[in-house]
């Protein structure tokens, strides 16, 4: 997951993400992209103990708004690639045990984060 260490990925800009998707496309196989970005930097008691949100960040850091902006931008980019067959989010809720800290679509109270609205808008406008 972007911005998560140690087994996540350093948060890259859109040009780097595009380049990586193009490189994976050279394998000649359909791609299923799993995305996630933390909405907070603090400790997440239900996440994997070894994972931290400190692997670089998107624009304004680790906030719900930054997660929404990152999610919409990277999802839109991935869906433009002809070899990408599906884009999925790493996990649904931060209220249930999960691997990556603060990366859920729902917060610890099971309320939708702003990223849900952005992804819904993307789907409604472009995936008919």
C-alpha atoms as one frame of an Amber mdcrd trajectory, in Angstrom:
protein
   0.000   0.000   0.000   1.234   3.453  -0.800   2.804   5.281   2.116   3.026
   2.172   4.307   6.231   0.535   5.531   7.816  -1.974   5.648   5.919  -4.135
   3.118   3.904  -1.425   1.437   5.185   0.909  -1.234   6.711   4.345  -1.114
   4.073   6.877  -2.209   4.848   7.691  -5.835   3.594  10.486  -8.057   1.203
   9.760 -10.925   3.955   9.611 -13.554   5.758   6.907 -11.576   2.532   4.962
 -11.012   1.783   5.140 -14.737   5.286   3.910 -15.562   4.966   0.990 -13.126
   1.627  -0.036 -14.596   3.131   0.126 -18.088   6.040  -2.067 -16.969   3.702
  -4.660 -15.438   1.635  -4.532 -18.638   4.660  -5.801 -20.543   4.031  -9.201
 -18.935   1.088  -9.560 -21.300  -1.354 -10.558 -18.556  -4.490  -8.763 -17.371
  -3.775  -6.747 -14.231  -5.818  -6.527 -11.040  -4.629  -3.504  -9.055  -5.073
  -3.355  -5.279  -4.876   0.141  -3.812  -4.731   1.632  -0.362  -3.498   4.826
   1.248  -3.644   5.776   4.954  -6.071   8.437   6.103  -4.066   9.070   9.298
  -0.481   8.715  10.487  -0.998   7.682  14.105  -1.130   4.237  15.601  -3.890
   1.917  14.425  -4.528  -0.722  17.110  -6.375  -3.070  14.723  -3.666  -3.029
  12.029  -0.649  -5.278  11.718   1.819  -4.333  14.456   4.806  -4.024  12.133
   3.156  -1.624   9.663   3.398   2.169   9.876   2.153   5.041   7.741   5.522
   6.651   7.057   6.540   5.668   3.524   6.223   9.029   1.840   2.937  10.837
   1.425   0.580  12.365  -1.110   0.321  16.167  -1.159  -1.113  17.030   2.288
   0.093  13.964   4.157  -2.099  11.362   5.794  -5.579  12.847   6.075  -9.010
  11.662   4.936  -8.964  14.364   2.226  -5.523  13.284   0.988  -6.651   9.641
   0.954  -9.687  10.628  -1.130  -7.628  12.691  -3.557  -4.983   9.959  -3.908
  -7.610   7.245  -4.321  -9.469   9.096  -7.060  -6.284  10.064  -8.920  -4.611
   6.649  -8.859  -7.826   4.715  -9.510  -8.635   6.929 -12.497  -5.126   6.457
 -13.858  -5.199   2.678 -13.414  -8.581   2.365 -15.116  -7.196   4.169 -18.183
  -4.674   1.407 -18.777  -5.944  -1.200 -21.274  -4.394  -4.139 -19.399  -6.019
  -3.236 -16.073  -9.102  -5.404 -15.648 -10.008  -4.457 -12.079  -9.136  -2.039
  -9.312  -9.894  -2.997  -5.733  -9.274  -1.370  -2.375  -7.111  -3.152   0.197
  -9.772  -3.446   2.915 -13.216  -2.183   3.740 -13.159  -1.006   7.334 -10.726
   0.207   9.957 -13.178  -1.097  12.588 -12.254  -4.749  11.923  -8.767  -6.276
  12.195  -6.749  -5.422   9.076  -3.177  -5.401   7.838  -2.438  -1.833   6.712
  -3.020   1.109   9.120  -5.882   3.515   8.440  -6.314   2.304   4.835  -9.984
   1.300   5.020 -12.833   2.862   3.097 -14.717   3.115   6.399 -13.247   4.630
   9.570 -12.958   2.983  12.993 -16.632   3.859  13.662 -17.660   2.226  10.332
 -18.518   5.615   8.819 -17.603   6.162   5.144 -14.456   8.208   4.569 -14.396
  10.867   1.802 -12.618   8.411  -0.514 -15.889   6.474  -0.880 -17.641   9.486
  -2.405 -14.747  10.080  -4.804 -14.642   6.446  -5.946 -18.425   6.368  -6.358
 -18.297   9.509  -8.510 -15.527   8.003 -10.627 -17.563   4.837 -11.138 -20.776
   6.691 -11.986 -19.068   9.038 -14.459 -16.792   6.603 -16.241 -17.778   2.955
 -15.687 -21.219   2.587 -17.172
